């Protein structure tokens, strides 16, 4: 089966998070022939917004003019999402759990992404960091 893609490009501005949330929701709702439940849609929306927020806030080289790219790809058995930014990225295996006892205002992003998505992977090259996430369709 041929994959279908939606590509969203925007500048490094947190005001775009509402657009990202809406597009995430629309992509999920437009998937035909799969048993897409509301919790699937909510999980994808939350994970994509967290990934974009992290790209905008934490990437040290993400100047306001830097471009964030989100690619939604509908495959036979899953929805793949890539969030690419110009930052150096990070090592997923070395991100610590949030301090749930202290209830910090920040630091939950990667934990939430890993909790919501079925697959999470980091890719890096000399110019970009890409967080790749997948959510499998129910059979």
C-alpha positions in Angstrom: 0.0 0.0 0.0 1.2 3.4 -0.9 1.7 5.8 2.0 0.0 9.2 2.3 1.8 12.3 3.8 0.9 15.6 5.2 3.8 18.0 5.7 3.6 21.0 7.9 6.4 23.7 8.0 6.5 26.6 10.4 8.8 29.0 12.1 10.0 28.6 15.7 7.0 30.3 17.4 4.9 28.7 20.2 1.8 30.3 18.7 1.9 27.6 16.0 1.2 24.9 18.6 -2.6 25.4 18.1 -2.2 24.8 14.4 -0.1 21.7 15.1 -2.7 20.3 17.4 -5.5 20.9 14.9 -3.6 19.3 12.0 -2.7 16.3 14.2 -6.4 15.8 15.1 -7.5 16.3 11.4 -4.9 13.8 10.1 -6.1 11.2 12.6 -9.8 11.8 11.8 -9.1 11.6 8.1 -7.6 8.1 8.2 -10.1 5.8 6.5 -10.7 2.1 7.1 -8.9 2.0 10.5 -10.6 1.7 13.8 -9.4 5.1 15.1 -10.7 5.8 18.6 -10.7 9.1 20.4 -7.8 8.0 22.7 -5.7 7.4 19.6 -6.4 11.0 18.3 -5.7 12.4 21.8 -2.4 10.5 22.2 -1.1 11.7 18.8 -2.1 15.3 19.4 -0.4 15.4 22.8 2.8 13.7 21.6 3.1 15.9 18.5 2.5 19.1 20.5 5.0 18.0 23.1 7.6 17.2 20.4 7.1 20.5 18.7 7.2 22.4 22.0 10.5 20.7 22.9 11.9 21.5 19.4 11.0 25.2 19.9 12.0 25.6 23.5 15.0 23.3 24.0 16.9 23.4 20.7 19.6 25.9 21.4 20.1 26.8 17.7 16.4 27.3 17.1 16.3 31.0 16.4 12.8 32.5 15.7 13.5 32.1 12.0 14.4 28.4 12.3 12.0 26.1 10.6 10.3 23.2 12.3 8.9 20.5 10.0 6.3 17.9 11.0 5.6 15.0 8.6 2.5 12.8 9.1 2.7 9.6 7.2 -0.2 7.1 7.0 1.2 3.6 6.5 -0.7 0.3 6.4 -0.4 -0.5 10.1 0.5 2.8 11.8 0.7 6.5 11.7 4.3 7.7 11.6 5.2 11.3 12.6 8.5 13.1 12.3 9.3 16.3 14.0 12.5 17.9 12.6 14.3 20.9 14.0 17.7 22.5 13.4 19.0 21.7 16.9 21.6 19.1 17.9 19.0 16.8 19.5 19.5 14.6 22.6 19.8 11.0 23.6 16.4 9.5 24.4 18.1 6.9 26.7 19.5 9.6 28.9 16.3 11.6 29.5 15.4 11.1 33.1 11.9 10.6 34.4 10.1 13.7 35.7 10.2 14.3 39.5 6.6 13.4 40.2 7.0 14.1 43.9 8.0 17.7 43.3 5.5 18.4 40.6 7.7 20.6 38.4 6.1 22.8 35.8 8.2 21.4 33.0 10.1 18.2 32.2 7.2 15.9 31.3 7.5 16.0 27.4 9.6 13.0 26.6 7.9 10.9 29.3 4.5 11.8 27.8 5.6 11.1 24.2 7.0 7.7 25.2 3.8 6.9 27.1 1.5 7.9 24.3 3.3 6.5 21.3 4.1 2.9 20.4 7.5 3.7 18.9 9.9 6.7 19.6 13.3 7.1 18.0 15.8 9.9 17.6 17.7 10.6 14.4 20.5 13.1 14.0 22.6 14.4 11.2 25.0 17.3 10.9 22.1 19.8 10.4 19.0 18.4 12.0 17.4 16.5 14.8 14.4 14.4 14.0 12.1 12.8 16.6 10.3 9.9 14.9 7.1 8.6 16.5 4.6 5.9 15.5 1.2 4.9 16.7 -0.1 1.6 15.6 -3.7 1.1 14.4 -5.8 -1.4 16.3 -6.4 -4.6 14.4 
